[in-house]
Amino acid sequence: MGRLPDWLRRAGAEGGPSDANMLARLTAAEAANEAKTRFLASVAHEIRSPLNAIYGYAQLIERGEGTDPLAAARVIRRSAEHLAHLVEGLLDMAQVEGGSLKLTREVIRFPEFLDQVIAMLSLQAQAKGLALVLERPENLPEFVHTDPRRLRQVLINLLTNAIKFTDAGTVTLKVEYRNELARFTVIDTGIGIAPEDAERIFVPFERAGGPAAERPGVGLGLAITQALVHIMGGDIMVDSAPGEGSRFTVRLMLSQPLTPPADPAPLAGAVTGYVGRERWVLLVDDDAAHLAMVRCLLEQLGFRVHAASDTATALALAAQVQPDLVLCDVMLGSENGWDLAAQLRTRHGAALRIVMLSGEVLHPAATPPSQPFAHDTFVAKPFDFALLLDVIADQIGVEWVRAAGSAGAQPAATMAAAPLSPVFVSAAAAHSAEIERLVRIGHVRAIEAEIDAIAALAPEAAPLADQMRSCLDRFDLQALARLARRVQADAA
């Protein structure tokens, strides 16, 4: 829809109440359409920059001309992470609007959680010459209940915005806690917000005007933040004036657990195979790159893998090899993976385990219209390999063989960390504990920030940070976790 024709506006202005109502509805629709047009233009801009980096560096690697493949791979990975976070933001907004966003309730170490949030953004603030300050009372409870992912998302969104719109001075996270009510206040010395924009900044697809409009962004961060705060049962307020900085305040109920939680179990070694007879897996996906990736993972572990890209081939292979497990994409070009799963279930019965894989978690086809028992479980793309292996073990009952942490010669990345002086060892151990936690969820971007924080501690921390980056560049998260545990043991 474009702008309303002048004749239609005149008709609404000169007509009766029904015409006026129609004009109001059309005007509102026009405003919404213009907001979405601006939003799509912003999203296109945000997508093109990292996409151009991925495309460009991939071509340089392919041509083999004057570029370091490892450095290029790092740029490609970081650009892909930026795109992934943009997609996650869009999906979060869709889940909020659809009422399908779910919260978890976990126990977290509250002071450590706040330190980790500040550590993740400290380098970003330093790059702009800003001081990033955490103000908190000494009597904060050690443990509280919350959804750590969503609370972290709220705080990072607010702090990132404050850093983005502040050119000099300080960004402060002030935390207060009383009677199980936590108050988080993000205070900056930035450009401020005009009164007419104070409400609009929380509307999806909208952005503040004036100097703020010149800063990059798609206008989703504060909308998602407000929605998350409301879903978590809290409220958010803003107090700001142009040229005088801004103050965003979030209030949330964070109850304390009755008893302190037990320490988490140590991470197991990397999976290298499985016990028992040879198992057969049928992969079904119309994406050749995805087939090659999963096939490589499973064949290295000793599975016999067959692949198909369409329903007819998949049914023929299943009849021929009688697989133990089928990993099937939901969208198979013009075909439907749910229909294939139903046919496989009819022909092979419940003994055949069927796992559906798809990135179309919000697409209508992602939910089977019928045949709800044709598959055994569902895994959303992109997935962590560890999660996929957990699902496979659960479905076909295999027992994994894992690498011993100290057996044989260790690669350089898993050797003992370079020694740090007592002045820095405690801080390095705190960052290493967070790295170990992040490894469990595969949060690569946050891991990278923690490694950067270790490198910033002192010049003597550089060898340790380099070892950790080497693990991360190879995506050897198990080796990275072992190294992080070694640092913590040295500090004990």
N, C-alpha and C positions, 0 to 999 in steps of 0.2 A: 504494500500500500504506500503511495506517495502522499504529497500534501493534498489536503482537501480542495476541490475546485471552488473558485469564488462563488459560483452560482449556488453551490450546495450550502456554503456558509451563510449566504444571504437568505436562502430558503429557511434555514434553521432559525436565523435571527428574526425573520418576519412572520414565521408560521406560529402555530399554536403550541401547547405544552408538549404534545407528542413529538412534533418536529424538533423542539428544543432538546428533548430527551435523546432523540436520535443523534442530533448534532453533538451532544455531550459525549455519547458513547463513541461516536466516530472520532471525536477529538482525542479522547483517551486512547483509542486504538492507534491513532496516528502518533501520539507521543510514545507509546510502547514500541511501535514499529521503528521510530527514529532512534530510540534508546538501544534496541537490538542491533540496528545498523551500525551505530557507533561501537557497540560491544564487539560485533564481528570484525570490524576494522581493527580494533585493538588486539583481538585474538590473532588475527592474521599477521599483524606486526610482530607479536610475541613469538609466533610459530616460525616465521620466516628466518629470523636471525640464527637461532640454533640449528634450524634445518639446513640453512646455507653452510654453516660450519661443518655439519655432518656430511653433506653432499660434497663440499669442497675437499675436505681432508680425505674422504674415501677415494676421490678421484686421484689425489696426489699419491696415496698409497698404491693404487692400482697402476699408476704410471711409473712408480718407482723413481721419482725425480725429486731429489733435494729435500726430503723430509724424513725426520726420525719417526719410524713407525710407532714406537712406544709413546712419544709425545703426541702424535696424531691420535692414537687410540685414547689417550687421556682426554683430549678435547672432544672427541666423539662421545665418549662415555658421559662427560659432564653435560654436553649439549643434550644428549638423550635423557639425562636425569631432569634437566630443565623442562623438557617436553613432558616427561612423565608427571612432574609436579603440576604442570598446567592442566593436564588431563585429569589428575586427581582432584584439583580444585573444581573443575567443571562437573565431575561426577559427584563430588560432595554437594554442590549446589543442587544438582538434580535429585539426589537422595533427600536433601532437606525439603525441597518443594514437593516431592512425592511422599513424604512422611515415612521413608523407609530407613533413615539413618539410625543405627543402633549404637548404644553406649556400652562400655564394659565397666566393671567395678573392680578395681585392683587396689592393693596396698602399695604405696610408694614411700621411699625415703624423701621426705619433703625438702629439707635443706639441700641435699645432694641433687635433687631434681632441679631446683632453682639454679644451683651452681652450673649444672650441665646446660641449661637453657642459655645462660649468660656466656658460657664458654663457646657455644655453637655460633654466637653472633659477634664475639669480641673482635675477630679479625675483620669482619665486615665494617664494624665501627672504626677500628684503627685505620682502615684504608681511607676513610673520609676525615681522619684526624679528630674523631669524636671520642669523648670519654663515655664508656658504658658502665653504669654503676648499679650495683644491687644493694638496696637498703632493706634489711630485715632485722627483726628483733632477735635477741639471743634465746628467748623462750619459745621459739617455734617448735611445734610437736615434731618428733622425728619421723613418725609414720602417719599418713592420712589415707583415706579412701578417695579414689577419683578414677576417671578414665585418663590415663597418662598421655595417650596419643592425642586426644582431643584438647586436653588442657595445654599440652605443649604447643599444639597448633594455634590455639588462641593467643598464647603469649608470644610466640614467634611472629605471628601475623602483626600484632600490635607493635612489637619491638622493631621488626623489619620496616614497617611503615614509618615509625618514628625516625629511624636512621635515614630512610630515603628522603624524608622531607625536612631534615635538619642538615644545614651546611656547616655549622660551627657550634661549639658548646658541648652539651651533655645530653645523653639519653639515660633516664633512670627508671629502673623497675623497683618500686617500693611495695613491700609485702607486709601486710598486717594480719593478725589472726587473733580472734577472741570468740569464745563460746561456739567453736566449730564453724565460725563464719570467716572465710578468707577474703581479704580485700587486696586486689592487685591493681596498682596504679602505674601506668606508663607515662612518664613526664618527659617532654622534650623542649628544646629551645629553638624549634624550627620555625617554618614560615607561617604556621597557624592556619586556621580554617575560618572562612567568613561565616557569619550567622546564618545566611541563607543556604549555606551548604551543609550545616551541621546535621540535618536530618537526611539529606540526599545521599551522603556518603555511605549510608547503610543500605541503600537500595541497590539490588543487583543490576549490573550493566551501567550504573551511573558513576561519575567521577566528579570531584570538586572542580570548580572553575578557577580562573586566575592563574597564578604561577604553578599551582599544583597540577594543572592540566598538562603542563609540559613534561612532567616526570613520567617514566614508563610505568605501565600497569594496565590491567584489563578491567578494573573496577569490581572484582569479586572478593578480595581479601576481607574487607570490613563486613560485607554482607554475610559471608560464611562465618566470620567471627561472631557477629551478633546472633546468628541462627544457632551456632554451637552453644553459646552462653545460655540462650533461652532453653534449649533442649536439656542442658545440664542443670536447669532450675535456677539460674542466676539472672543478673541484669548487668547491663553495660551502659555507661554514661560518658559524654564527652564535654569538656569545658575548654574552649579555645577562642582565640581572637587573632586576626591577621597580624603577623609580625611579632607576636608574643608567645609563640609556642602552643603546645596542646597538652591536654591531660585526659587520658582515657582511663576510666575506672571500671573494673569488673569485680562483682561480688558473687561468691559461690560458697555453698555449704560443703565443707570438706570434713567429714567426721573422722574421728580417730578410732583405730581398731582396739578391741578390748585386750588383746594379747599381741605382743610383737610377732611378726611373721618369722618363719624359719628361713635360713639362708638358702638361696637357690642351689640346686644340684649342679655339680661341675659338668661342663660340656663333654660329650663323648668325642672320640676321634672320628676322622673322616671315614665315610663308608667306602670300602674297597671291593665288596662282593657280598655274597649271601651263602647261607648254609643249605645243603640239600640238593635235590635233583634240579636239572636245568629247567628254567621256566621260559615260556614263550609269550611274547607280547605283540599285539597288533596295534600299530599306530595308524590313525585315520585323520588326515588333515589335508586341506587343499593348499596349504602354505608350505612350499618346499623347504624354506629356511627353518621353519619350526620343526618339520619332520627330521631334518638333519641334526638339529640341536638335541632333541630328545633322544633320537636314535644313538647319537654319540654317547650321551650320558649313560643310557641303559646297557649298551654293548660293552662299555668299559667295566661294568659291574658283572658281566657274565650272562646277561639275558640274550636269548635268541629273538631278534626283532624283525618283524615284517611290516612294511608300510604300504598304505593305499591312500589315494587322493579322492576317491569317489565311492559311492555306495556299491556298485556292481563289483569292483575289484575287492573291496573290503569283504563282501559276503563270500566271494570265491575263495579268498585267502583263509577266512575263518573256517570254511568247510574243509579246506585242504590241511591246515596245520593244527586245528583245534587249540587255539591259544588259551592260556590261563587268564589273561587280562587284555582288555581293549581300552586304549586311551583314544577317545573320539572327540573331535571338534564339533561344536554345535552347528556352525555355519560352514557348509561344504559347497561353496559356490552357489549354484541354483538349487542344490539339494539340502535337505534338513537332517542334521545329525540325530535328532530325536527319533525320526522315522527309522533310520538305520539301527539305532539302539533297540527299538521295538522289534525289528526283524531278527536281530541277533539274539534277543532274549527268547523269542518264539522258537527259533531253530536250535538253540544250544542250552536253554534252561538257566536255572539259577546258579549253576556251577561256574558259568562264565561271568567273571567280574567285569563290569563296565563303568569306566570313569569318564565323565564328560568334562571337556576342557573348553573354555571360551573366554574371550575378552569382551563379548557382547552381553555384559551382565545386566544392562538396562534395556536391552532390545527385547521386544515381545517374544522373539523366537528363543530367547534364553530360558524361557519357562515353558516346559512341555505342555501343550494344550490338552493332551490326553496321555495315556500310557505312563502314569506317574511312577510306576515301578519298573520301567524298562531299564533304568540305570541304577547304579549303587551309590554313587556320590558325584559331586560336582566340584571342580577346582577352577577358580577364576584366573585368567591371564592378566598381567604377567605374574608368574609364580616363582617362589624361591625353590631351588632344587631340593633343599632339605624338606620342605613341605610336601613336595611331590613324592619323595621317597617315603615319608611317613604315611602318606595315603596308600602307596603301593604295598607297604608292609602290612597295613591294616586290612587291605582288601584280599591279598593272597597269602597272608600269614608267613612271609619269609622272615628269617632272622638274619640281620645284617652282620657282616664281618667288618670290623672297624680297625683302622690303623692304630698301632700302639704309639703312644706319645713319645716314648723314649727308645724305641727299637731301631737299631741300625743307624746309619749315618743320617744326620739331619741336614736338610738344606740350610743355606745361610740364613734364610728368613726366619727359621724356627730355632736358631741357636740362641744362647743366652743374650739378653739385651745388653747393650753397652752400659757400663756402670754409670750412675748419676751420683752427684754429691748429695749428702743428707739434706741439703737445703731444698733440692728440687724433687727428691725421690717421692715424698708424700703427694705432691701435686701430680706427678706423673702417674702414680698409682691410682689416684682418683679418676684421671682421664682414662686409664687403662680399664678400670672397672666399668666405665660407661661404654668403652669400645666392646668389651666382652658381652655386655647386654645388647648392644646394637647388632652384634653379629648374629644373635639369635633371631632377630627379625629381618636381617638383611637390609638395613637402612644405610646404604652405601654413602649417600651424601653426608649424613650425620657422622659416620665413621671418619670420613675425610676431614671434617671440621675438628674432630677430637684429635686426630693425628697432627693437624696444623697447630692445635693448641699446645700439644706436647713439644713440637719443634720450637714454639715461641718461648718456652720456659727459660732456655739458656742455650748457648752455643754447643755445650756438651751433650744436649739432648738430640742433636741432629742425627747421629748414627742410629739411635733408636727409632726416630721418626722415619728415616730412610728405610729401615728394615720393615716397618709397618706398611709404608707405602708400597714396597715391593710385593708384600703379600696381597695388598688390596688391588694392585695393578694386575696381578695374576688371578684375582678373585679367589684366592685361597683363604677363605674366611676361617677355616679351622686352624690353619697355621697362625693367622692373626690372633685368634682367640688364645692359643697356647702362649704366644709371645706376651699378650696382655696379662695373662695369669702369672707369667714369670716375673713381670714387673711388680705386680701386687705382692707376690711372695717375697721378693727382695725388700719390699718396704715393710713387711710384717716384723 
